[in-house]
């Protein structure tokens, strides 16, 4: 928790009651989500200790959210991956994203992991620059392929 201009701002785990605000922020980044589906996902995440969702808020208004999860792969040691990070467009550039990433780094370290990874679309040059500024290094570029089943 910290204060900014007399306002108490808190980083905490997400609650189900944050669903509308999380959906609002997701839409700002071009990922509209149905609130009822988001509630189902948050419920699932709340029962699995290999996922974490943090929000930064003041008076029930979210400035941003971050979701990370543990990744276990055959070919490499386990690590934590940032699955999503959104900061309200009105508050970008104020250190909110960095603080949310730091909260996930702390969660990862306390959980015994030594690496955190993030993937971002190459077209989001601002996101790539942000992650580079806070210590992430580009390891590879790849394609993501989906198939509807």
Number of C-alpha atoms within 10 A of each C-alpha: 10 9 10 7 5 7 10 12 17 18 20 15 16 21 14 14 11 21 21 17 19 25 19 18 23 20 14 13 13 8 11 12 16 13 16 12 12 17 19 13 13 20 13 11 17 17 9 10 10 14 20 22 23 21 27 23 20 15 9 11 13 21 24 24 28 23 21 24 21 19 15 11 9 6 6 8 11 16 18 25 20 21 17 15 21 21 24 18 12 8 12 13 11 10 10 20 24 15 13 24 21 13 20 23 21 13 16 22 15 10 13 12 16 13 13 20 16 16 16 14 12 11 8 9 11 10 15 18 11 14 19 12 11 12 8 14 12 12 6 6 10 8 6 6 5 6 4 3 3
